[in-house]
């Protein structure tokens, strides 16, 4: 059972009573009469053949309050898109599969490229951005949740608790971030969040001084969670990062656009496990190594926009402070693991810290060399301003794909 402690400057909604799922879903069904709900699932085709997604779909098929499920499908040819339509056909809710590599959506992407507005990098950020655009043009969801498709411990309680804060008309939250304990198979997981993000934020506070933004990031119990929910009004003016800084970038955007009393986090799962990325000690373009660099750059860019000045000496000081704080965290997590009868490999933990420390310097150098780099995808407001009928074209393309290939 979670504690009730409120830390930081965003509200934490705990799981204090293990409230029955039936009660939560009955309330959400009532809320849905006034605030219809949509779910976004960014997916690779390979996940349809994996272990997690088939189980997730079995759970979602039992959810009574969802009006729409939008699946962004990446890396799929025509036969695989047809397979995906059949795969998701078991859902009783209205669903649409965005065939991101299909000719119709590729044509939409080309229209945006001519205006300099298309996502520049393939990946989850691009997929999420197009999915949120479709939610806008379908005009169904007023509360929208997003979660990954590789959750091995999925239970539909996760979705109910994630949506509840933005679906409840008596609450004033515009955005909700999910959190959970990353413990599975007798191990403490979540190395990037534990050993990079939190120690880095604490180091930045020491080196740069007081910062509302850093206090805000430090308020989140699991800032890299891929599960979040929002009200429809958020979609128009949020800039989605195209790289591995997606989660930090989204949190930064919410801080830019909303007061912190409109943002919350909620405990959504007792157990959570998903596909693990390799740490990639020898290749900074892959796995957790690339993720750590992109996250550092996202934080540095945001701090620069609010007036902090960086140079190589600053980054060396940040690295030194980070390294000491992170090693202290390793000891803390080791003790936490021992008292709970869990495993934690000190060598692997400290190797990760050493890699992340090096990547702080690499991210800093990259930031200094390319200060004008803008990895954010433009807001949908800007896109609509440049191409006023883009949402109509987008909606038409998705519907034609669905009708043509569902009929075969």
C-alpha positions, 0 to 999 in steps of 0.5 A, spaced: 500 500 500 502 506 498 503 512 503 499 518 503 505 523 503 505 529 498 512 531 495 514 537 491 509 541 487 504 537 483 499 533 487 500 526 488 494 521 488 496 515 491 493 508 492 491 508 499 485 503 499 485 498 493 479 500 491 475 495 487 476 496 479 468 495 478 467 501 482 472 505 478 469 503 472 462 505 474 464 512 475 468 512 469 462 510 465 458 515 468 463 521 467 464 518 459 457 521 458 459 528 459 467 527 457 468 521 452 474 518 453 480 515 448 486 511 448 492 512 444 497 506 443 503 507 439 505 501 437 511 497 432 508 492 428 513 487 432 509 488 438 503 485 435 507 478 435 509 479 442 507 477 449 504 483 451 500 486 446 495 480 445 494 480 453 493 488 453 487 487 448 484 482 452 483 487 458 481 493 453 476 489 450 473 489 457 473 496 458 466 499 458 467 507 458 472 508 452 469 511 446 475 510 442 482 507 441 487 510 436 493 505 434 499 508 431 502 503 427 509 503 425 514 499 421 508 495 417 507 493 410 500 492 407 500 485 409 502 487 416 497 493 416 491 488 414 493 483 419 493 489 424 486 491 422 484 483 424 488 483 430 484 489 433 477 487 430 476 484 437 475 490 440 468 492 441 470 500 442 471 504 435 478 503 433 482 506 428 489 503 426 494 509 423 498 506 418 504 510 418 508 507 413 502 507 408 501 511 402 495 515 404 499 517 411 505 518 407 502 523 403 500 527 409 507 527 411 509 529 405 504 535 405 507 537 412 514 536 409 513 542 404 511 546 409 517 544 414 512 542 419 513 534 418 516 530 424 524 529 422 525 523 426 522 516 426 520 513 432 515 514 438 515 521 438 512 522 431 507 516 432 504 519 438 504 526 435 500 523 429 495 519 434 494 525 437 492 529 431 487 524 429 484 524 436 483 532 434 480 530 427 476 524 430 473 529 435 470 524 440 475 524 446 475 529 451 479 525 456 485 522 452 490 517 455 496 514 452 500 508 454 505 503 451 504 496 448 510 492 451 507 492 458 508 485 461 504 486 467 498 490 464 491 490 468 485 494 466 486 498 473 492 501 470 488 505 465 482 506 470 486 510 475 490 513 469 484 516 466 480 518 472 483 524 474 482 528 468 475 524 466 472 526 473 469 533 472 469 535 479 477 535 478 481 541 475 487 537 472 489 538 465 494 532 465 496 526 469 502 522 469 502 515 471 507 512 476 509 505 479 514 501 482 519 498 477 520 492 481 519 485 477 522 478 477 526 480 484 529 486 481 529 493 482 529 496 475 528 503 472 535 505 471 535 511 467 530 514 472 533 512 478 540 513 476 540 518 471 534 523 472 533 524 479 541 524 481 542 529 475 536 534 477 539 534 484 546 535 481 543 541 477 540 544 483 546 544 487 550 547 481 545 552 478 541 554 484 534 554 486 529 553 480 522 552 479 522 547 473 527 543 477 523 542 483 517 541 478 521 535 475 523 533 482 516 532 484 515 526 479 516 519 482 517 516 475 518 522 470 520 517 465 513 513 465 510 512 458 503 513 461 499 519 461 493 522 460 490 529 458 484 533 457 482 535 450 485 542 450 492 540 451 492 537 444 492 544 440 499 547 443 503 541 446 510 540 442 512 533 442 519 531 442 521 527 436 527 523 440 528 519 446 526 525 451 519 524 449 517 524 457 521 529 459 519 534 454 512 533 455 513 534 462 516 541 460 511 543 455 506 542 461 510 546 466 510 551 460 503 551 458 499 550 465 500 552 473 502 546 477 495 545 480 493 543 474 498 537 473 498 531 478 501 524 478 497 518 480 499 511 482 497 506 477 500 499 478 502 495 484 507 491 479 510 494 472 514 490 467 515 491 460 521 490 455 528 492 457 532 496 453 540 494 453 544 499 456 549 499 450 555 501 453 559 501 447 554 504 442 551 511 444 546 511 438 543 505 441 539 503 447 539 506 454 546 510 452 542 514 447 536 515 451 540 518 457 544 523 452 537 525 449 534 526 456 540 530 458 539 534 452 532 535 453 533 538 460 539 542 458 535 545 452 529 547 457 534 550 462 537 554 457 530 557 455 529 560 462 535 563 462 541 559 465 547 559 461 552 553 460 559 552 458 564 546 458 566 548 465 559 548 467 557 541 464 564 538 468 561 541 474 554 538 473 558 531 471 562 531 478 556 533 482 552 528 479 557 522 479 557 523 487 550 523 488 548 518 483 553 513 487 550 515 494 543 513 490 546 506 488 548 505 496 541 507 498 537 502 492 542 497 495 539 497 502 532 498 499 533 492 495 536 488 501 531 489 506 525 487 501 529 481 499 530 483 492 537 483 488 541 489 485 547 488 482 552 493 485 557 493 479 551 493 474 549 499 477 555 503 478 557 501 471 550 505 469 552 511 473 559 511 469 556 511 463 551 516 464 556 521 467 560 520 460 553 522 457 552 528 461 558 531 458 557 528 451 550 531 451 553 538 454 558 538 448 552 537 443 548 542 446 554 547 445 555 545 438 548 545 436 544 551 440 539 552 435 537 545 434 529 544 435 527 537 436 520 538 437 515 537 432 510 543 431 504 544 435 498 542 431 495 549 432 501 551 428 500 546 423 493 548 422 495 555 421 499 553 415 495 548 412 487 549 414 484 543 412 490 538 414 485 535 419 480 533 414 485 530 409 488 526 415 481 524 417 479 522 410 486 518 409 485 514 415 478 512 414 479 510 407 485 506 409 480 503 414 474 502 409 479 499 404 483 494 407 478 492 413 473 490 407 478 485 404 
